[in-house]
Amino acid sequence: MPNKNIDHAFTARTALGAASEPTYAGALSFMRRKYTKDVRGADAVVWGIPFDAAVTNRPGARFGPQAIRRASAILDNDPQYPFSRDLFENLAVVDYGDCLLDSGNHQKTPATIEREAAKILKSGAFLLTLGGDHFVTWPLLKAHAAIHGPLAMVQFDAHQDTWPDDGKRIDHGSFVGRAVKEGIIDPDRSIQIGIRTHAPDTFGIKILHGYEIEEMRAADIAYAIVERTGGRKTYLTFDIDCLDPAFAPGTGTPVSGGPSSAKILSTLRQLGQIDIVGADIVEVAPAYDHADITAIAGSMVAMHYLGLLAERKARAQEGHNNLNHGQGI
């Protein structure tokens, strides 16, 4: 085995290139990316936020980042489906590890997350966050909006997360309404996919309900998302309970009647023309699962984000090369 290595998360010399170790062994970073706090030169940074003190039902999403990383090991080595490429041949990705939070002082949590996210974003890298419950998206949105201005938001979820909020709550069910009221997201350019509950207020956000998307093709869902976001810089947040519990049983507030992982992953695959500037996958609570079903789905969502980034970079490079060729450079 002369070309094999082990613990690529620590032994990798660069942020590029696939790992070659067995999927059942070695250090478990996300898709075997190099663990480092040095994000210089990285195209994307994967970061975990192990926080679940904002849940309104079952806790356990604090173990989500660990579970998603563990499940992601099987996604490395071969060219990643459905992108037909080694995502890391030209896309430099590092695993930044997890956010350090004070478990005894949750009021400090939002500022801690926002501050650390802002530090990562300052490098110019794309930030892919592994939650954690859905409250973590609130400080992430703030950090991204500080750079890009009011964002379009694409939210895959069974819940609207627009319940009444006093601006101080640590609650995973009210951050969307707060983000609208504070001008962090533009409701006229935002859309929620898979909603299967009712909240008092939509705040003007377009909703594709669970039963509605059951009758739609993935291409039609993707078209609705592209049309709604309208070319705006977009944050994509994915609550794993968007999926039916048959495909994601390990989550805090499961709701029956949701879409399959196949349909939603196919939808994500078709979002390449959206200007996604940040993304997360949240609410994976592995203790309610028996075979990593939910974590596998979560890792596939996260991998699709990176696949879209890899294609975007490849298109930009091709455009640059064509321009230089046309100018005779």
Helices and strands as residue ranges (DSSP letters): H 8-11, G 30-32, E 34-35, E 44-49, G 61-63, H 64-72, G 73-75, E 93-98, G 106-108, H 109-121, E 126-131, G 134-136, H 137-148, E 152-156, H 175-181, G 187-189, E 191-195, E 206-209, H 210-214, H 218-229, E 234-239, G 240-242, H 261-269, E 276-282, G 286-288, H 293-326
